[in-house]
């Protein structure tokens, strides 16, 4: 019996899909104009996809949980033999980039993310990023 307590509503969850090869966050010692240009371009590319899926809801501003799967098209030849997901891009860099892209589009600030679960999977035929946002 997992009923919500009186006066409390159950958390809402929304699935989002970003089509295309997942991109990693690029760490630099200095903030370069080229990197900011690439990030702005990605935001413009993904904005329409995300807004259509967001259904005119308000931007998330409270605590959130995010579950994400990165489907990567580039499969290293070594993977065919080992089946381990230990190749670039790193999961941390993919998560960071997703946080930067959805900030200001779906979420007010990436600081409101209280929990994030992520994994990367290789899918050469359909690269994408699938994630759910759950309001806590």
C-alpha positions in Angstrom: 0.0 0.0 0.0 2.1 2.8 -1.3 -0.5 5.6 -1.0 0.7 9.2 -0.6 0.3 10.7 2.8 -2.7 13.0 3.2 -2.0 16.5 1.8 0.9 15.2 -0.3 0.8 14.4 -4.0 2.8 11.7 -5.6 5.8 12.9 -7.6 5.3 13.6 -11.3 7.7 12.1 -13.8 8.3 13.2 -17.4 10.3 11.3 -20.1 12.4 13.3 -22.5 14.4 12.1 -25.5 17.2 14.1 -27.3 17.9 12.6 -30.7 21.5 12.4 -31.9 24.9 11.4 -30.6 25.3 12.3 -26.9 28.0 15.0 -26.4 30.4 15.2 -23.5 31.1 18.3 -21.4 34.5 19.7 -22.3 36.7 20.8 -19.4 38.9 23.8 -20.0 41.1 25.8 -17.8 39.7 29.0 -19.3 36.2 29.5 -20.6 36.7 29.6 -24.3 34.4 31.4 -26.7 34.4 28.4 -29.0 33.1 26.1 -26.3 30.4 28.6 -25.4 29.4 28.8 -29.0 29.1 25.0 -29.3 27.0 24.9 -26.1 24.7 27.6 -27.4 24.3 25.8 -30.7 23.5 22.5 -28.9 20.9 24.4 -26.7 19.3 25.8 -29.9 19.2 22.4 -31.5 17.7 20.6 -28.5 15.4 23.4 -27.4 12.6 22.6 -29.9 12.8 18.9 -29.2 12.6 19.5 -25.4 9.9 22.1 -25.5 7.6 19.9 -27.6 8.1 17.1 -25.0 7.6 19.5 -22.0 4.0 20.2 -23.0 3.9 23.9 -22.0 4.6 23.0 -18.3 6.4 25.5 -16.1 10.2 25.2 -15.8 11.2 22.9 -12.9 12.4 24.9 -9.9 12.2 22.5 -7.0 14.3 19.4 -6.1 14.5 16.8 -8.9 15.7 13.3 -9.5 17.0 12.5 -13.0 17.5 9.0 -14.5 19.4 9.1 -17.8 20.6 6.6 -20.4 23.0 7.7 -23.1 22.8 5.7 -26.3 26.2 6.1 -28.1 26.7 5.3 -31.7 30.4 5.1 -31.7 31.4 1.6 -30.6 35.1 1.0 -30.1 36.3 -2.1 -31.9 37.7 -3.5 -28.6 34.2 -3.4 -27.1 33.1 -6.2 -29.5 35.4 -8.5 -27.6 35.2 -7.2 -24.0 31.6 -5.9 -23.7 32.7 -3.3 -21.1 31.6 0.3 -21.3 35.0 1.8 -20.2 35.6 3.9 -23.2 35.2 7.6 -23.9 33.2 9.7 -23.5 33.1 9.4 -19.7 29.8 9.2 -18.0 30.5 12.2 -15.8 31.2 14.4 -18.9 28.0 13.2 -20.5 26.0 14.0 -17.4 27.6 17.5 -17.0 26.8 18.3 -20.6 23.1 17.2 -20.2 22.9 19.4 -17.1 24.2 22.4 -19.0 21.9 21.8 -22.0 18.6 21.5 -20.0 19.4 24.4 -17.7 17.2 27.3 -18.6 15.1 25.1 -20.9 13.6 22.5 -18.5 15.2 23.3 -15.2 15.8 26.6 -13.4 19.3 25.7 -12.3 21.3 22.4 -12.2 21.7 22.9 -8.5 18.1 21.7 -8.0 19.1 18.2 -9.1 19.3 16.2 -5.9 19.9 12.7 -7.4 21.1 11.5 -10.8 21.4 8.0 -12.0 23.0 7.4 -15.4 24.4 4.8 -17.7 25.8 4.6 -21.2 24.8 2.0 -23.8 26.1 1.5 -27.3 23.4 1.7 -30.1 25.0 2.5 -33.5 21.6 2.6 -35.2 19.8 5.1 -32.9 22.1 7.4 -30.9 20.1 9.5 -28.4 19.8 10.5 -24.8 16.7 9.4 -22.8 16.0 10.8 -19.4 13.2 11.1 -16.9 12.8 14.0 -14.5 10.9 13.3 -11.3 9.8 16.1 -9.1 10.5 15.3 -5.4 
